[in-house]
Amino acid sequence: MTSYPQETFAAGTEQAVSVRWTLASLSLSMLLASLGTSIANVGLPTLAGAFSASFQEVQWVVLAYLLAITTLIISVGRLGDIVGRRKLLLAGIALFTMASASCAAAPHLSWLVAARAVQGLGAAVMMALAMAMVGEAVPKERTGSAMGLLGTMSAIGTALGPSLGGVLIGGFGWRAIFLVTVPCGLLALFLGHHALPAARPRAKSTRPAFDVIGTLVLALTLGAYALAMTIGGGTFGTINLILLLAAIFGICAFLFVESRAASPLVRLATLREPRLRSGLATSMLVATVMMTTLVVGPFYLSRGLGLDAALVGLVMSAGPVVSALAGVPAGRLVDRFGAGRMAAAGLGIMAIGCLALSVVPQPFGVAGYVMALVTLTAGYALFQAANTTGVMKDARPEQRGIVSGLLNLSRNLGLVTGASVMGAVFSFAATASAFATADSVAAAAGMRATFAVATVLVVFAAAIAVASRVHVVEPTPEETEGVGGS
């Protein structure tokens, strides 16, 4: 029998009950963090009216949250490795809950934006450490199912945000979209306090130091990249170029700092591990593709197929619903057949979905779009569960926080890149076609071009995944059991 750290639960019924409550706590943390990402978007028009602000000003309610997560998620993962994940996760949940209350009480827009940034910091802790603690609470043979559950909760939070936010704003006003997460945060804090495994005491003399300089350089670098990809209203101007160059310079500075740090934030040798390097690259590429469905989909459905706003929302909800339903079954497939095989299968299904989105919707209408989207999303759910499981299984216990942070960062960078780059591809293709055609034909041309590019990205991700398996031969769970080692 494999030996686990002190955080591991006792065997038998008590273990099963403890694991369930621990997963409930981690799942609620992931749900709240993803809900915070999507619930505010629907309230932007209302906030613009409430604070007499422009769209460019109120969009910082969303950007502040995303930027805080993107710039800090690696740092909080590393900090959890040093000071203890349980302690930091509870602090993150408490910070998220207090910031939610502060958002609801905001007297002016600048207050709300600042509170959203603090809420994003709490969400970064919750996202990074919820994934990291799965390895401590769940036996390795069930890691895939647990990761699938967290993926399902993340999808539910993303899907629930717009609809729940709309209902709350209509019935109680904009403050309710932030106030609703306060009791949920208190429940997560209660569950976490009673169910999360206690960390093994660690002497202060054996704790590595926290890399403050590396953290600051990385945060500034990621912030510059995220701003370069988001500001400018879809155009890429001088400011965007300056920020992008600053991000490139920041990467070089970060590598220099980390190569000389006594206790680096990210050990550069870690990034040379084939599975981690492959997992991060494919995660970013896949997230870029999935963001494309959220950015391009509404334009095509409204302009290309002539749907009204209500029907656009209904059709768009098919993706998150499939992701939520497929998460746990995908995790079980990963446990049964192995992470490497299922990651490759998920990417193959995604490629079919992307290809279908580039050729099917126009002749087959809404039904063709929905079937292609369902295929793409099901493949994504399988890939996500497999990729996360494979990377986290290989992570050493003292490195789980930073590895989880790297995975979440790669996903966030993919989302930011997809929103900007793939949106620009659609705009360029649609504009080029619009000179001689109607809006519906131009939207269809943009759709074809964008998902043709997306198909290439998924095929490239599959090539990276296959190449990494040349270096890492993964046994199936049955082969592992056949070895009989303990």
C-alpha positions, 0 to 999 in steps of 0.5 A, a space after each residue: 500500500 502506498 504511503 501518504 503524508 500526514 495529511 492523508 486520512 485513515 482507512 475505511 469508512 472514516 476515510 471515505 467520509 473525510 474524502 467526501 467532505 474534503 472534496 466538497 470543500 475544495 469543489 466549493 472553493 473552485 465553484 466560487 472562484 469561477 463564479 466570480 469570473 463570470 457573474 460580473 460580466 452581465 452587470 457591466 451595463 447596470 454598473 455603467 448606469 449606476 456610477 455614470 461611467 463609460 464601458 471602458 471604465 466599468 470593464 475594469 470591474 472584470 479586468 481587475 479580477 482577471 489580472 489579479 488571478 493571472 499575475 499572482 496565481 504562481 506566487 500564491 501556489 509557491 507560498 502555499 508550498 512554503 507556509 502550508 496549503 491548508 492555512 493559506 487556502 483558508 486565508 484565501 477563502 476568508 479574503 475572497 469572502 470579505 472582498 465580496 462584501 466590500 464589493 457589495 458595499 462599494 460607494 463608488 467605482 474605484 472602490 469596486 475595482 479595488 475590491 475586485 482586485 482583492 477578490 481576485 487575489 483570494 480566487 487565485 489562492 482558491 484555484 491554485 491550492 484546491 488543485 494542489 490539495 487533491 494530491 494530499 486528500 485523494 489516493 492516486 488511483 482516484 486522482 482523475 475522478 477528483 480532478 474531473 469533479 473540480 473541472 465540473 465545478 469550475 464549468 458550473 460556476 462559469 455557466 451559472 454566472 451570467 444567468 444567476 447574475 441576470 436574475 439577481 440584478 433584475 430582482 435585487 440590484 447589482 450589489 446582489 451579484 457580489 453579496 450572494 458569494 458571501 454566505 457561500 464563502 462562509 460555508 466554504 470556510 466552515 467546511 475547509 476548517 473542519 475537513 481540510 487535512 492538517 499539514 505536517 508541522 515543519 521547522 522554520 529552519 527547513 522552510 525555503 525562503 520566499 522569492 520576493 524579487 522573482 515574484 515582483 518581476 513575474 507579476 509585472 511581466 504577466 500584468 504587462 502581457 495581460 494588459 497588452 492583450 486586453 486594452 485598446 478595445 480590440 485594436 493593437 496600438 502603440 501602447 499595446 506594443 510597448 506593453 508586449 515588449 515590456 513583457 518580453 523583457 520581463 521574461 528575460 529578467 525573470 529567467 535571469 533572476 531565477 537562475 541566481 536565486 537561492 530559493 527561486 519561485 520557479 526552479 528552471 530545471 522543473 520546466 525541463 520535465 517533458 510532461 510538465 512542459 507539454 502540459 503547460 503548452 497544451 493547456 495554453 493552446 487549448 484555453 486559447 481555442 475554448 475562449 474563441 467559442 466565447 468571443 466569436 460564437 455570439 457574433 456568428 450566432 447573431 449576425 450569421 444565423 440571425 438569432 436574438 439575444 435570448 437564443 444566442 445565450 441559450 445556444 451558448 450555454 450548451 458548451 458549459 452544460 456539456 463541460 459540467 456533465 462530462 467532467 466526472 465521467 472524463 475523470 473516471 476514463 482517465 483513472 481507467 485508461 491513463 492520463 496520456 492516452 485520454 489527453 491525446 483522445 481529448 485533443 483528437 475529439 477537439 480537433 474534430 469539433 473545431 473542424 466541424 465549426 469551420 465548415 458545418 454551421 452555415 449549411 446546417 444552421 443552429 443544429 450544426 453549430 450546437 453539435 460541433 460545439 458539444 463535440 469540442 466541449 466534450 473533448 475539452 472536458 476529457 483533455 482537461 481532466 487528463 492533462 491536470 491529472 497527469 501533471 499533478 500526479 508527477 509533481 513532488 509533494 513540496 512542488 504541488 502548489 507551484 505546479 498547480 499555479 503554473 497550470 492555472 496560469 497557462 490556462 489564464 494566459 490562453 484565455 487572454 490570448 484567445 480573447 484578443 488574438 482569435 478575436 482579431 482573426 475573426 474581425 480581420 476575416 469578416 471585415 475582408 469579406 464584408 466589402 462585397 457581401 452581407 453581414 451574415 456572409 461576412 460573419 460566416 467567413 470570419 467563423 470559417 477562418 477563425 476555427 480553421 486557425 483553431 483546428 491548427 492550434 489543436 493539432 499542434 497541441 496534439 503533436 506536442 502531447 504525442 512528442 512528450 509521450 516519447 520521453 515519458 512512457 506511461 503505464 496504465 492503472 492495470 499495469 501499475 497494479 501488476 507491478 505490485 509495488 507498495 
